[in-house]
Amino acid sequence: MTTWDSNEPAEPLRIGPLGWTVAGLRGLTLGTVTYGSLAFLLALRLIEAPVFRRNRPFTPFVTQFVCRSAFVIMGIRYRVSGRPMRLKGAVVANHASWLDIFTLNACQRVYFVSKSEVARWPGIGWLARATGTVFIARDPRKAKDQQRVFEDRLRAGHRLVFFPEGTSTDGQRVLPFKPTLFQAFYTHGLDHTMHIQPVTVVYLPPKGEEPRFYGWWGDMEFGPHFLKSLAALRQGRVEVIFHDPVAVDAFASRKELARHCEDTVRRALEARLAAGRDSALPGHGPV
């Protein structure tokens, strides 16, 4: 595997006339579906919130519809292996792109844990807040308050998605999982009732593009990367691999739990990327 510098600058945006046309059509369609559905979701939430309070029995289906539609609109092939767990708990996954939000929402009804800065991003911040994202601040003084929020959401039956790497990557590797976020599962008896499901997200590039095509990391700006993804005349694919869930109390500490999830996700990513490279060699069929 090649070395990787998280501070590596993004390549200049190069899109031809046809690419701009495709990006415009896809962007207009995606925007219409997304913000039209957002308006419906907010109206539905006005009914849902007073009756069900923290529970959201209906609006997650709207979010899931948008995310599934996004892959159809963009032309990205989508595949799922394994099944989302039905047990009470949370999901942990590797983090490679802004596309992860669509990828992980399309196959299950979940709520994301995100850094607080995302709430202020134009457009994306509104969507994140409306869909129930949990925002965390990188401030040790707020750690106890944030832990309380995690516990409340977990006890309410919300399935939270964590990205324990703490940052996105180029999609070709898994960084060490930070055990800090796993601490929420070892407080006030949650470890005896919660399960964690590791999930591997794999992006395979369009034919002829570099393996990191969908990766979004470091100081890459969202706009150019979004446009590049929309403009691709031939798209790649994304695969979601659900692994067996594990009981939190099967591990003596958050570090052991984090290490197990990290190893599980990394092995699957490396195996799938290797299979993808092999299938591109002469004599092999398509992935």
N, C-alpha and C positions, 0 to 999 in steps of 0.2 A: 504494500500500500504506500502511495506517495506521501511525503511529508506535507504538512498543512500549516499555514500561517493565518491565524484568525484576523490579522491586520492587513492581509493581502487586499489590495484595491480591486474593485470590480472592473471587468472589462468594459470599454466604452460601448454604449448602446448603438447597435447597428441594425436598422430595420429598413427594408426596401419598401417601395410603393405598395406592392401587394400585401406585404406584412402589415403596413399601417391600416390598410383597408380591412384586413381580417381582424386586427386588434380593435379597430373602431366598432365593427359589427358585434364582435364578442363582448366588448366592454359595455356597449349600449344594452345588449340583451341581459348580461349579467347584472348590470346596475338596475335595470327595470325589475327583474325578478327579485333581487336582493332588497331594494328599498320599498318596492311594492309589498313584499312579504313582511318587511319590518313594520310598515304602517298597520298591516293586519294584525301582527303580533302584539303591537302596543295596544290596539283596540281590544284584543282578546284578553290582554293582561289586566285591563281595567275591570273586567268581569272576574277574572281568575284570582287576582290578588285579594280582594275583600273576602272572598269565600274560602279560598284555600291557603291564604297567607304565604308562608315560605314555599309551600309545595306548588309545583307547576305541572299539573297533569296534562295540559293541552299545548302550551306554547313551544315546548321542545320539539314537537312534531313539525312545527313551522320551520324551525331552525334546521332540522334534518332535511326537510324538503329542499330548502335553499342550497344546502351543501351538496346534496345529490345532484341537483340541477346544474351546479357549477361545473362539475366534471363533464356533463353532457354538452354544455355550452362551449367549454374550452376544448373539448375533443380529447381529453386525457382519459385513457383507459384506467379502469378502477377494479381492483380485485381484493377480496377478503378471504383469509384463511383462518380457521378456528371460529370461535363464537364468543361474543361478549358475555361476561359472567352475569348471573342473576343474583349473586350474593351481595350482601351489603358491603360497601367498601369503595376503593378508588382505583384509578388507572394510572400507570406511569409509562411514559413512552420517550423514545429518543426525539430530538427536536432538530429538524433540518430546514424548515421553510415556513413562511407565513401560510403556505398551503396546508400545513398540519392541522389548522383549525377546521378547514373544510374536510380534510381527510378523515379525521377522527370523529367528527360530528356526523358524517354521512352514514356511518354504520352503527351508530348507537346514540342514545340521548344522554349527553353528559354536560358538565359545566367545567370551564377551564379555570386554572389558577394562573394569573399573569402578573407581571410587574406593573406597578402603579402608573408608570409613564404611558402605558398603552391607553389608559382611560382618557388621556388628553390628545391622542392622535385624531386628526380630522377624519370623519367618516368611520374609521375602524373603531374608534373609542365609543361612538354611539351604539354601534352594533354589539360590541363587547358588553356594555352595560345592560343593554336591552335583553341580551340572552343569558344574563345571570352570572357573568364572569366574576370570580373572586380576585380582587386586586390586592397585591402585597407590596409593601414598601421595604426597601433595603435599609432599614433603620432598626438596629438592635433594640432601641427603646420601645419599639412597637411590637416586639416579638410576642409578648403575652396576649396583647389584644388580637393579633392576627391568629394566634393559636386558638383563641376562643371562637373566632369566626369560623375557622376550619371545623372545629368540633360541632358547632351549631349546625353547619351545613351538612356534615356527615350524619349527625343524629336525625336530621330532617329527611334523610334518605337520598340526598343529592349525591350523585356519583361524580366526584371531582377528578379532573385530569391534571396531573403534575408533569412538568418537564424537569427531572432532577439534574440534568446537565447544567442548568442555570443559564444557558445561552443556546442559540442555534448554531449549526455546523454546516459543512459542505455536503452533508448527506452520505459521506463515504466512510464515516467512523462514528463511534460512540464515545463521548467524553466521560470521565469518571462521574458517577452519580453522587451528588452531594447528599449526605445523610440528614442534613438539617430539616428538610421538609418532611422526613419520615417520623420526626419526633411527635407530630400531632397524633399519630396512631398508637402511641405508648402512654397516653395520659387518660386518667379517669375511667379506666376499664375498657377503653375502646379496643385495646389489643386483643381482648377476648371475644369481640364481636365482628371485627373488621377483616376484610380480605383485600389483597392487592393483586391486580392483574397486570403483569408486564405486557406491553404491546410494542412490536417493532414496525416502524414505518420505513418502507423502502421506495425510493424514487429511481426509476430507470429512465434515462434520457431519450429524447427523440433520436432516431437513427442519424448518425453522422455528427451528433453534438457530443461535447465532452461529458464525462460522467457526472460532473457537478452542476449540470444545467439548471436543476431546480433548487439547488442549495442557496441559502440566503443567510449570510453571516456577517459578523463584524460591523463595519460602518456602511454596509451596502444600503442605499436608499430604496425605500419600498417602491416608489413610482417607476423608476427604470426597470426594476426586476419584474414588476407586475406587467408592464408593457411588453417586455421580452417574452414573458410566458404567454401572454395573449396572442402575440404576433407569430408564434411558431406555426408554420404551415403544416408541419407534421409533428404531432405531439408524442410524448412517451407514455409511461404508465406509472401508477402508484399502487403499491401493494401494502395491505395492512395484515399483520400476523398477530392473532390473539394467542397468547400462551396460557398455560394452566394457571389459574389463580392460586395464591398461597395464603394461608392464615397468618395474620400478623404475629400471633403468639407462638407460632412455630419457630420464631427466631428470637434469640435472647436479647438482641439490641437492634437499634435502628441501623447501625453500621452493617450488621450481618444481613438485614433485610435489603438494604440499598445495594450491597454487593451482589446478592442473589439476583435481583432485578436487572442490575447492570450486565452481569454475565449472560443472563438469558437473552436480553435484547441484543447484545453485541454478537453473540454466536449466530443468531438468526440473520442479522444484517450481513455479516461477513459471508455466511453461506449463500445467501440469496444474491449478493453482488457477484460472488464468484460464479454462480450458476448463470447469471446474466451475461458475464463476460465470455464464458465458455460457449454459450448459445450463439454468440455473434461470430464465432470462428467458422471457417469453411467446413461444410459437412454437418452443421447443426441447424436445427429448425428454429423458428421464432420463439421468443420467450413466452 
